[in-house]
């Protein structure tokens, strides 16, 4: 037959192919053209025999032109036999404008479209991929059949109208089928169309935004399972569900995530790898300072450019558009609190305003996800942290033991794969020994251990040369232990400072010393074990030189806490009041990042710059300490504070002594027995007779009268006497000289 122009333009909206009434019997309802395309036919009396009159859209689909000869095969009622799977239980239709050039934004009720299609095209046969035209409120829309499920007629009659879920459908296997009044029609929007679909008939297809084969360890991420779980639940779970279901809940997808925490814990790595686990557009990664520009308005323009791809796709596809991720590293560089900078340019404020407008302005985007990273959350403008913007706050803290084991496995993967790791290396042991190490620091430990292994195979002479046999090179257990001695974590124990504070160790010259250490051990265990007291503070007070600092340092070293710090006046010499406040605050803030921390505040009156002449003190430092000593650590964190002071009365006047949970008096040496214990412990005399002679002389001088000498001064006198051949004479001379001046210790004769 020959294809001619459609004799009636209204047939465009009927999905019928015009044929001659003299060519086909009444029992023929469908024809197959060119052995491939099936059409519903409508006999037209005025159409000459041997002619068919396809509409324009039918010619486009069937790929034939006017006056072209085509092969037409008649299909009778046998095609729709009641026992055949040709009765549609479900049909998926993609809807768009017939003429894209005349397209304008249009809100379309999918339920209304589904009902309209049933009324207009009931009992017609549709083929997968077939286009058709229909009128919707004066708009010419084109529908394309994208999927269907067909069943026999008797099964179709048992299906309740409006739902085919759970019925024996042959989903995605039927090539054609007959539309009925109880067929479920699912409507989707055509790609690039400005149509905005609403209603229950919108096709509910889950968004497969998560890559099916991703693995955290393959991405090089370890110890962050909990954080990833939170991010997935808060930011991506809602995006998996169909847009119409989310619209029914009346919620918006999360638009922003803020990752904050100590340096080196994996914030940047996590943000970079999120793009690899998602079926989304490649993320845009930008460092905060890169946004800033010296020219007026250019910084804001740089922010707008980051959102242009997402805006363009959202205008074309709406909620069907892909997810666009913008990652801001060092966010605090461009999003500081507005009004905090006094440079006169106002650039920082305008950048914040532009970012706020793009994230949650008048033209909201639902296909954007902002990921910001910072070490200083407190510097970020508050407006950026509220819900609707960077609403998900994830603290990426120091990894626990299982997390450290994951990280070590990642960084030693190639070493183990190539059989370079020695058999005596236990990765679980290393994970247990690296408390408060960040991910970056663990990577540094592995590199350091490798360097020790390299050094064993390097011969250093006039020039460095490799030894002959390097095929058996192994990284051993001792290499990792050497690396741990060399590599100290930023949030670990300040061991060198505490070793200097207690260089002579603790001498239990009296029962009170052992009792004090036992009491301190109870406080250490209380903070470690008790869930009701995450904060405990102890004040060690007593005469100057009585060993308070050494006791505090010993308690800190024996605690086994992963984060131990010393706040000492020695470390703040020459610092202004604001600098002192900043340093003290930083140490406390760092302690909150560790699950278990201990801070020693040594010589509090010196920190406060108190002197008896005047007197004067730093009120700013005082108020800072008053607040921080009483401030409860964040949930899940525990803190023990040990303070030392030689002027308790001064602290009482400043209302500071009462801020400590407990007070313990550290006394001087007040008995000859205690002094004997110290002298015997440090082995001043090789001869016992000299030892007995010394204390016989001291007993005669004291004659039972009380005295008091600090352990620090006594040890100094002993070391001075040790340098003289006449140890007895030198000790007595120095001791009595100090007794007469009474300036270095209190002595009553």
LOMAR-819806 format. One line per field, with one value per residue (C-alpha): residue number from 0; residue in one letter; x, y, z. Coordinates in steps of 0.2 Angstrom, whole numbers, plus 5000, padded with zeros to 4 digits. Layout:
N
resi <- c(NUM,...)
resn <- c(A,...)
u <- c(X,...)
v <- c(Y,...)
w <- c(Z,...)
REM end
This chain:
749
resi <- c(0,1,2,3,4,5,6,7,8,9,10,11,12,13,14,15,16,17,18,19,20,21,22,23,24,25,26,27,28,29,30,31,32,33,34,35,36,37,38,39,40,41,42,43,44,45,46,47,48,49,50,51,52,53,54,55,56,57,58,59,60,61,62,63,64,65,66,67,68,69,70,71,72,73,74,75,76,77,78,79,80,81,82,83,84,85,86,87,88,89,90,91,92,93,94,95,96,97,98,99,100,101,102,103,104,105,106,107,108,109,110,111,112,113,114,115,116,117,118,119,120,121,122,123,124,125,126,127,128,129,130,131,132,133,134,135,136,137,138,139,140,141,142,143,144,145,146,147,148,149,150,151,152,153,154,155,156,157,158,159,160,161,162,163,164,165,166,167,168,169,170,171,172,173,174,175,176,177,178,179,180,181,182,183,184,185,186,187,188,189,190,191,192,193,194,195,196,197,198,199,200,201,202,203,204,205,206,207,208,209,210,211,212,213,214,215,216,217,218,219,220,221,222,223,224,225,226,227,228,229,230,231,232,233,234,235,236,237,238,239,240,241,242,243,244,245,246,247,248,249,250,251,252,253,254,255,256,257,258,259,260,261,262,263,264,265,266,267,268,269,270,271,272,273,274,275,276,277,278,279,280,281,282,283,284,285,286,287,288,289,290,291,292,293,294,295,296,297,298,299,300,301,302,303,304,305,306,307,308,309,310,311,312,313,314,315,316,317,318,319,320,321,322,323,324,325,326,327,328,329,330,331,332,333,334,335,336,337,338,339,340,341,342,343,344,345,346,347,348,349,350,351,352,353,354,355,356,357,358,359,360,361,362,363,364,365,366,367,368,369,370,371,372,373,374,375,376,377,378,379,380,381,382,383,384,385,386,387,388,389,390,391,392,393,394,395,396,397,398,399,400,401,402,403,404,405,406,407,408,409,410,411,412,413,414,415,416,417,418,419,420,421,422,423,424,425,426,427,428,429,430,431,432,433,434,435,436,437,438,439,440,441,442,443,444,445,446,447,448,449,450,451,452,453,454,455,456,457,458,459,460,461,462,463,464,465,466,467,468,469,470,471,472,473,474,475,476,477,478,479,480,481,482,483,484,485,486,487,488,489,490,491,492,493,494,495,496,497,498,499,500,501,502,503,504,505,506,507,508,509,510,511,512,513,514,515,516,517,518,519,520,521,522,523,524,525,526,527,528,529,530,531,532,533,534,535,536,537,538,539,540,541,542,543,544,545,546,547,548,549,550,551,552,553,554,555,556,557,558,559,560,561,562,563,564,565,566,567,568,569,570,571,572,573,574,575,576,577,578,579,580,581,582,583,584,585,586,587,588,589,590,591,592,593,594,595,596,597,598,599,600,601,602,603,604,605,606,607,608,609,610,611,612,613,614,615,616,617,618,619,620,621,622,623,624,625,626,627,628,629,630,631,632,633,634,635,636,637,638,639,640,641,642,643,644,645,646,647,648,649,650,651,652,653,654,655,656,657,658,659,660,661,662,663,664,665,666,667,668,669,670,671,672,673,674,675,676,677,678,679,680,681,682,683,684,685,686,687,688,689,690,691,692,693,694,695,696,697,698,699,700,701,702,703,704,705,706,707,708,709,710,711,712,713,714,715,716,717,718,719,720,721,722,723,724,725,726,727,728,729,730,731,732,733,734,735,736,737,738,739,740,741,742,743,744,745,746,747,748)
resn <- c(X,X,X,X,X,X,X,X,X,X,X,X,X,X,X,X,X,X,X,X,X,X,X,X,X,X,X,X,X,X,X,X,X,X,X,X,X,X,X,X,X,X,X,X,X,X,X,X,X,X,X,X,X,X,X,X,X,X,X,X,X,X,X,X,X,X,X,X,X,X,X,X,X,X,X,X,X,X,X,X,X,X,X,X,X,X,X,X,X,X,X,X,X,X,X,X,X,X,X,X,X,X,X,X,X,X,X,X,X,X,X,X,X,X,X,X,X,X,X,X,X,X,X,X,X,X,X,X,X,X,X,X,X,X,X,X,X,X,X,X,X,X,X,X,X,X,X,X,X,X,X,X,X,X,X,X,X,X,X,X,X,X,X,X,X,X,X,X,X,X,X,X,X,X,X,X,X,X,X,X,X,X,X,X,X,X,X,X,X,X,X,X,X,X,X,X,X,X,X,X,X,X,X,X,X,X,X,X,X,X,X,X,X,X,X,X,X,X,X,X,X,X,X,X,X,X,X,X,X,X,X,X,X,X,X,X,X,X,X,X,X,X,X,X,X,X,X,X,X,X,X,X,X,X,X,X,X,X,X,X,X,X,X,X,X,X,X,X,X,X,X,X,X,X,X,X,X,X,X,X,X,X,X,X,X,X,X,X,X,X,X,X,X,X,X,X,X,X,X,X,X,X,X,X,X,X,X,X,X,X,X,X,X,X,X,X,X,X,X,X,X,X,X,X,X,X,X,X,X,X,X,X,X,X,X,X,X,X,X,X,X,X,X,X,X,X,X,X,X,X,X,X,X,X,X,X,X,X,X,X,X,X,X,X,X,X,X,X,X,X,X,X,X,X,X,X,X,X,X,X,X,X,X,X,X,X,X,X,X,X,X,X,X,X,X,X,X,X,X,X,X,X,X,X,X,X,X,X,X,X,X,X,X,X,X,X,X,X,X,X,X,X,X,X,X,X,X,X,X,X,X,X,X,X,X,X,X,X,X,X,X,X,X,X,X,X,X,X,X,X,X,X,X,X,X,X,X,X,X,X,X,X,X,X,X,X,X,X,X,X,X,X,X,X,X,X,X,X,X,X,X,X,X,X,X,X,X,X,X,X,X,X,X,X,X,X,X,X,X,X,X,X,X,X,X,X,X,X,X,X,X,X,X,X,X,X,X,X,X,X,X,X,X,X,X,X,X,X,X,X,X,X,X,X,X,X,X,X,X,X,X,X,X,X,X,X,X,X,X,X,X,X,X,X,X,X,X,X,X,X,X,X,X,X,X,X,X,X,X,X,X,X,X,X,X,X,X,X,X,X,X,X,X,X,X,X,X,X,X,X,X,X,X,X,X,X,X,X,X,X,X,X,X,X,X,X,X,X,X,X,X,X,X,X,X,X,X,X,X,X,X,X,X,X,X,X,X,X,X,X,X,X,X,X,X,X,X,X,X,X,X,X,X,X,X,X,X,X,X,X,X,X,X,X,X,X,X,X,X,X,X,X,X,X,X,X,X,X,X,X,X,X,X,X,X,X,X,X,X,X,X,X,X,X,X,X,X,X,X,X,X,X,X,X,X,X,X,X,X,X,X,X,X,X,X,X,X,X,X,X,X,X,X,X,X,X,X,X,X,X,X,X,X,X,X,X,X,X,X,X,X,X,X,X,X,X,X,X,X,X,X,X,X,X,X,X,X,X,X)
u <- c(5000,5005,5007,4998,4994,4982,4965,4959,4970,4959,4965,4982,4974,4965,4981,4972,4979,4967,4964,4951,4935,4935,4952,4949,4935,4926,4934,4951,4956,4975,4988,5007,5016,5033,5032,5037,5025,5007,4994,4975,4966,4950,4942,4939,4926,4934,4951,4955,4959,4977,4981,4984,4984,4997,4998,5015,5020,5015,5026,5041,5039,5036,5050,5041,5037,5022,5020,5031,5025,5024,5019,5003,4997,4980,4978,4961,4954,4965,4979,4969,4964,4958,4971,4986,4996,4991,4980,4989,4990,5003,5009,5023,5021,5034,5026,5033,5028,5024,5034,5049,5052,5035,5038,5035,5034,5018,5012,5004,4993,4999,4983,4973,4984,4982,4963,4963,4973,4961,4946,4953,4963,4953,4954,4967,4983,5000,5017,5033,5042,5026,5023,5006,4998,4985,4977,4979,4971,4974,4992,4998,5008,5017,5017,5029,5026,5042,5037,5022,5016,5003,4992,4978,4960,4954,4969,4966,4948,4954,4965,4958,4957,4972,4984,4994,5007,5009,4999,5007,5013,5026,5035,5046,5043,5027,5030,5012,4996,4978,4974,4959,4950,4959,4977,4988,4997,5013,5018,5036,5043,5053,5071,5074,5055,5049,5034,5032,5023,5012,5001,5002,5003,5020,5031,5040,5057,5070,5085,5101,5113,5124,5137,5133,5151,5160,5170,5177,5194,5195,5192,5206,5195,5196,5189,5174,5161,5150,5152,5148,5132,5126,5130,5121,5105,5104,5110,5107,5093,5079,5087,5085,5066,5055,5053,5034,5035,5047,5035,5021,5031,5033,5052,5067,5083,5098,5108,5123,5136,5149,5164,5174,5187,5206,5218,5223,5207,5201,5189,5195,5198,5180,5173,5183,5178,5159,5159,5166,5152,5138,5130,5131,5140,5158,5160,5167,5181,5187,5198,5191,5204,5203,5186,5193,5198,5204,5192,5175,5161,5173,5173,5154,5154,5166,5153,5139,5149,5150,5131,5128,5129,5116,5105,5105,5101,5087,5079,5078,5074,5068,5068,5074,5091,5107,5114,5128,5141,5151,5165,5173,5189,5195,5177,5182,5193,5178,5163,5169,5156,5150,5156,5171,5183,5189,5198,5186,5182,5167,5172,5170,5153,5147,5154,5144,5129,5130,5133,5118,5107,5112,5109,5093,5087,5072,5076,5080,5089,5085,5099,5113,5124,5137,5151,5161,5176,5185,5196,5188,5169,5167,5173,5159,5145,5130,5118,5127,5125,5106,5094,5091,5110,5124,5112,5121,5136,5148,5162,5177,5186,5201,5199,5196,5206,5196,5197,5215,5217,5207,5218,5234,5228,5225,5242,5251,5240,5254,5267,5257,5252,5271,5276,5287,5280,5289,5280,5283,5273,5256,5244,5232,5246,5251,5233,5232,5249,5244,5231,5225,5234,5225,5224,5237,5249,5246,5251,5267,5271,5271,5282,5294,5295,5299,5313,5321,5319,5328,5342,5347,5350,5360,5379,5385,5403,5409,5393,5377,5375,5363,5369,5371,5355,5339,5327,5324,5320,5307,5298,5300,5292,5307,5305,5287,5293,5307,5294,5282,5297,5301,5283,5272,5254,5248,5234,5245,5254,5267,5279,5295,5287,5281,5297,5306,5294,5297,5315,5319,5304,5292,5300,5288,5296,5280,5264,5255,5263,5257,5240,5240,5244,5231,5218,5223,5222,5204,5200,5209,5198,5182,5184,5188,5174,5160,5146,5140,5156,5164,5173,5184,5196,5209,5219,5236,5241,5255,5272,5283,5295,5284,5284,5266,5272,5281,5266,5254,5266,5268,5249,5247,5260,5253,5235,5237,5225,5228,5228,5239,5244,5253,5248,5263,5269,5286,5278,5270,5284,5283,5265,5252,5236,5226,5239,5239,5220,5221,5234,5225,5208,5216,5223,5206,5197,5210,5206,5188,5193,5200,5188,5199,5210,5220,5226,5239,5238,5254,5258,5241,5246,5261,5248,5238,5253,5249,5263,5261,5268,5253,5245,5240,5234,5227,5208,5206,5216,5207,5190,5196,5202,5186,5175,5186,5188,5170,5165,5158,5166,5156,5145,5156,5172,5180,5192,5202,5210,5225,5230,5244,5246,5258,5245,5229,5223,5225,5215,5202,5201,5199,5185,5195,5198,5180,5179,5189,5180,5193,5208,5223,5237,5255,5266,5284,5296,5293,5302,5320,5313,5306,5322,5332,5321,5325,5344,5344,5333,5346,5361,5371,5383,5392,5395,5381,5392,5392,5373,5371,5383,5373,5356,5364,5370,5354,5344,5355,5353,5334,5332,5314,5309,5298,5305,5299,5309,5303,5308,5314,5326,5332,5336,5346,5356,5360,5366,5377,5385,5387,5400,5411,5423,5417,5399,5394,5403,5396,5378,5378,5386,5373,5359,5363,5366,5349,5342,5349,5343,5326,5323,5322,5312,5304,5315,5312,5327)
v <- c(5000,5018,5030,5047,5062,5059,5065,5071,5081,5077,5059,5065,5064,5047,5036,5028,5024,5030,5016,5013,5005,4995,4986,4978,4968,4974,4960,4968,4980,4981,4980,4977,4989,4983,4967,4978,4992,4988,5001,5003,5006,5017,5014,5031,5030,5044,5036,5027,5009,5004,5019,5022,5039,5040,5055,5064,5056,5039,5042,5047,5031,5019,5028,5030,5045,5051,5042,5028,5010,5000,4982,4981,4965,4963,4957,4950,4947,4932,4944,4948,4930,4930,4917,4927,4939,4954,4963,4977,4977,4991,5003,5016,5032,5046,5063,5078,5093,5089,5104,5108,5125,5131,5123,5133,5127,5117,5108,5092,5080,5063,5055,5066,5061,5043,5045,5055,5041,5027,5037,5042,5026,5012,4995,5001,4991,4999,4994,4996,5012,5019,5037,5045,5063,5069,5085,5091,5107,5115,5109,5096,5083,5068,5051,5037,5019,5015,4999,4987,4972,4960,4946,4935,4942,4932,4937,4955,4954,4948,4963,4977,4994,5005,4992,4978,4975,4957,4951,4938,4951,4947,4963,4971,4955,4961,4969,4975,4975,4981,4996,4993,5004,4995,4996,5005,5019,5026,5043,5050,5066,5066,5071,5090,5094,5108,5098,5096,5081,5079,5065,5046,5040,5047,5032,5027,5022,5021,5032,5021,5034,5022,5012,4994,4988,5001,4997,5008,5000,5000,5019,5021,5025,5017,5020,5031,5018,5027,5044,5036,5028,5045,5054,5041,5041,5060,5065,5051,5040,5052,5053,5034,5036,5042,5061,5059,5050,5062,5076,5068,5069,5088,5087,5094,5084,5088,5101,5103,5093,5100,5089,5096,5089,5088,5089,5073,5063,5060,5075,5079,5061,5057,5071,5066,5048,5052,5056,5039,5029,5039,5038,5057,5071,5072,5083,5100,5102,5119,5126,5140,5153,5149,5158,5175,5188,5205,5212,5219,5206,5192,5182,5181,5177,5162,5156,5157,5148,5133,5131,5134,5116,5111,5125,5122,5103,5107,5119,5105,5090,5096,5083,5070,5078,5070,5075,5089,5089,5104,5101,5116,5113,5125,5132,5144,5154,5161,5159,5167,5176,5191,5207,5198,5205,5224,5225,5237,5227,5217,5203,5189,5195,5196,5178,5171,5180,5174,5156,5157,5164,5149,5136,5142,5157,5161,5149,5133,5119,5101,5093,5100,5094,5105,5097,5109,5104,5114,5112,5127,5125,5139,5152,5147,5160,5154,5157,5144,5130,5131,5118,5120,5124,5115,5106,5090,5092,5077,5077,5067,5063,5053,5034,5021,5005,4996,5011,5012,4994,4997,5012,5003,4989,5001,5009,4992,4984,4984,4979,4964,4960,4960,4950,4964,4964,4953,4939,4947,4962,4962,4975,4973,4977,4993,4998,4996,5006,5021,5029,5046,5044,5052,5044,5055,5051,5032,5034,5044,5029,5017,5028,5030,5012,5010,5022,5011,4996,5006,5011,4993,4991,5007,5008,5025,5029,5042,5040,5031,5014,4999,4983,4969,4959,4969,4955,4950,4967,4966,4979,4972,4974,4984,4996,5000,5003,5014,5024,5026,5033,5045,5050,5058,5061,5079,5074,5062,5062,5076,5064,5074,5088,5076,5067,5083,5087,5071,5068,5061,5050,5049,5045,5038,5046,5045,5035,5051,5050,5033,5038,5053,5042,5029,5043,5050,5033,5032,5049,5042,5027,5037,5047,5032,5020,5031,5037,5050,5060,5064,5079,5078,5091,5090,5104,5099,5113,5115,5123,5128,5114,5100,5090,5095,5096,5079,5071,5078,5073,5055,5054,5059,5047,5032,5036,5028,5042,5044,5064,5072,5090,5102,5120,5128,5146,5141,5138,5156,5167,5183,5180,5193,5190,5187,5174,5165,5164,5158,5144,5138,5138,5128,5115,5112,5112,5099,5088,5088,5079,5064,5052,5052,5067,5073,5091,5097,5116,5119,5134,5142,5158,5161,5158,5172,5183,5185,5193,5197,5215,5225,5213,5211,5197,5193,5193,5187,5172,5169,5170,5158,5145,5147,5143,5129,5120,5119,5116,5099,5090,5085,5069,5054,5063,5062,5074,5074,5091,5092,5109,5114,5129,5135,5149,5141,5157,5167,5155,5156,5175,5173,5161,5148,5134,5130,5126,5110,5094,5089,5096,5087,5095,5090,5092,5095,5083,5086,5071,5064,5047,5054,5063,5047,5038,5051,5050,5031,5031,5042,5032,5048,5038,5022,5019,5016,5023,5040,5039,5036,5049,5062,5059,5058,5075,5081,5074,5083,5099,5098,5090,5085,5103,5103,5107,5108,5106,5103,5087,5098,5108,5092,5083,5098,5098,5080,5082,5096,5086,5071,5081,5084,5070,5075,5072,5073,5090,5097,5092,5099,5115,5118,5112,5123,5138,5137,5135,5151,5161,5153,5159,5143,5132,5134,5127,5129,5126)
w <- c(5000,4998,5012,5009,5020,5034,5027,5044,5056,5071,5069,5077,5094,5092,5089,5074,5057,5043,5030,5016,5021,5006,5010,5027,5035,5050,5061,5057,5071,5069,5056,5056,5044,5037,5048,5064,5068,5074,5072,5078,5062,5058,5041,5032,5017,5007,5007,4990,4990,4992,5003,5021,5030,5044,5055,5056,5072,5065,5050,5062,5072,5057,5048,5031,5020,5010,4994,5000,4997,5013,5017,5027,5036,5043,5061,5067,5084,5086,5091,5107,5112,5130,5135,5128,5138,5129,5141,5150,5169,5169,5156,5158,5149,5147,5144,5136,5125,5106,5101,5112,5104,5111,5128,5144,5162,5165,5181,5176,5187,5183,5190,5178,5163,5167,5168,5152,5143,5148,5142,5126,5121,5130,5120,5109,5107,5112,5107,5118,5111,5102,5102,5102,5104,5116,5122,5140,5144,5127,5127,5114,5124,5117,5126,5123,5130,5139,5148,5150,5159,5151,5158,5151,5151,5166,5177,5172,5178,5195,5197,5207,5198,5202,5208,5200,5214,5219,5204,5192,5180,5166,5169,5155,5144,5134,5117,5115,5124,5125,5137,5148,5161,5175,5168,5180,5171,5178,5171,5170,5163,5147,5147,5146,5148,5158,5164,5182,5187,5203,5209,5214,5196,5194,5191,5207,5202,5215,5212,5211,5218,5227,5217,5220,5221,5232,5247,5260,5261,5242,5243,5256,5270,5287,5304,5298,5297,5309,5301,5284,5291,5298,5281,5271,5283,5284,5266,5254,5261,5255,5238,5235,5236,5221,5220,5222,5238,5245,5239,5249,5265,5261,5265,5256,5253,5264,5255,5266,5276,5288,5292,5306,5318,5321,5307,5298,5303,5285,5282,5265,5260,5265,5255,5240,5240,5242,5224,5220,5229,5221,5203,5202,5192,5196,5211,5210,5223,5228,5241,5251,5247,5229,5229,5235,5222,5224,5211,5217,5214,5207,5223,5222,5204,5208,5220,5207,5194,5206,5205,5186,5181,5194,5190,5171,5173,5186,5174,5161,5172,5188,5202,5189,5188,5194,5211,5210,5224,5228,5240,5250,5258,5272,5273,5287,5275,5266,5278,5294,5305,5296,5304,5312,5299,5300,5284,5276,5261,5266,5254,5267,5271,5253,5249,5264,5258,5240,5246,5258,5243,5232,5245,5252,5242,5232,5218,5228,5220,5226,5216,5225,5240,5248,5258,5269,5279,5293,5308,5316,5317,5329,5315,5303,5301,5311,5297,5287,5300,5302,5294,5276,5273,5281,5292,5295,5306,5307,5319,5311,5327,5331,5327,5340,5341,5328,5316,5318,5314,5298,5293,5297,5286,5272,5273,5274,5260,5247,5259,5264,5247,5241,5256,5263,5281,5293,5302,5319,5315,5323,5316,5331,5343,5333,5334,5353,5355,5344,5355,5349,5332,5318,5301,5294,5308,5306,5288,5294,5306,5292,5281,5296,5299,5280,5282,5296,5285,5271,5282,5285,5267,5264,5266,5269,5264,5253,5244,5249,5241,5242,5250,5238,5243,5245,5239,5257,5264,5277,5288,5305,5322,5329,5314,5319,5337,5332,5322,5337,5347,5333,5328,5342,5339,5340,5353,5363,5379,5381,5389,5388,5399,5412,5413,5416,5430,5439,5434,5451,5452,5468,5484,5497,5512,5522,5522,5516,5499,5496,5502,5490,5475,5480,5481,5464,5457,5462,5454,5438,5438,5442,5427,5416,5422,5430,5418,5431,5433,5416,5424,5440,5446,5460,5468,5475,5487,5499,5503,5488,5484,5492,5476,5470,5452,5452,5460,5447,5433,5440,5441,5423,5417,5427,5421,5404,5397,5378,5379,5393,5393,5404,5406,5414,5416,5409,5392,5392,5396,5387,5381,5383,5393,5377,5371,5387,5386,5369,5373,5388,5378,5364,5376,5383,5366,5360,5375,5370,5354,5364,5373,5388,5393,5408,5410,5423,5427,5436,5448,5446,5455,5442,5428,5435,5437,5456,5467,5485,5482,5476,5475,5456,5445,5427,5429,5411,5414,5430,5422,5408,5421,5432,5416,5409,5425,5428,5409,5406,5391,5376,5377,5376,5382,5399,5407,5423,5429,5441,5448,5459,5470,5484,5488,5492,5502,5487,5477,5490,5489,5470,5473,5463,5476,5477,5458,5461,5465,5478,5487,5494,5505,5500,5515,5517,5526,5544,5553,5553,5549,5532,5529,5532,5519,5506,5510,5510,5494,5484,5492,5497,5508,5504,5522,5534,5548,5539,5537,5556,5560,5550,5557,5575,5572,5565,5580,5592,5583,5582,5600,5596,5589,5573,5556,5538,5522,5505,5496,5481,5492,5501,5485,5479,5495,5494,5476,5481,5495,5483,5474,5489,5496,5513,5510,5529,5531,5515,5519,5537,5531,5517,5528,5543,5531,5524,5541,5547,5531,5532,5515,5505,5517,5534,5548,5567,5578)
REM end
